[in-house]
Amino acid sequence: MQQTWWPWLVLIGLGFYHGLNPAMGWLFAVALGLHRQSRLTVLMSLFPIAAGHALAVGAAVTLVIGAGLVIDHALVKIATGGLLIIWAMYHLFYGTRHRLRVGMQTGYAGLLAWSFLMAIGHGAGLMLLPVLIPLCLPTMPLPPSAGPSAPLLLAFAAVGVHTLTMLLVIGIVSVLVYDWLGVGFLRTAWINLDLLWCIALCGTGILLLVI
């Protein structure tokens, strides 16, 4: 299996972006901590948020990489590229109409479920596939010693690296916002990350279709 360093750097970069995006969890963790007046609540909330994100990403990755083990890789790329574009268009025009509401009294199980559904709704797992397809499904045949489970094990390792990066970033951002910045800065000092996300999804889908 071909091993290169660039896919891992991209996975770390996507983990950084997911961690930075308030829609992926840190804003809810800070709001929950402010509501309960507890810094510990902010920190403890990050773990179920990261776990829900990892489950959503892992589900999408397992489905596509598993399909790639039995279906032609070119078809997997085309299907993934088309799905990315469709998902980007849906999220751009209809995503704000279906926001999942979770109250301030929710527990950690509720946070995990919320994070899982938010990651699915944003297509977080789909965004990793252009990196994982060439990493886990190389064009060259795998050596017999690798075994049929090798691509999935590599995919799970990639999801772990991505999730740990996200957890680190949301931890840093949450503490900064809770202790010093406050959530008010979002009104004047934040960019539309959702729009950038839609552009990235669509652009990645087009790239998969043409290369």
Secondary structure, DSSP 8 states (H G I E B T S, - for coil): ----SHHHHHHHHHHHHHHH-GGGTHHHHHHHHHHHT-HHHHHHHHHHHHHHHHHHHHHHHHHHHHHHTTS-HHHHHHHHHHHHHHHHHHHHHHGGGG-----TT--HHHHHHHHHHHHHHHTHHHHHHHHHHHHHS-SS---GGG-TTHHHHHHHHHHHHHHHHHHHHHHHHHHHIIIII-GGGGGTS---HHHHHHHHHHHHHHHHHH-
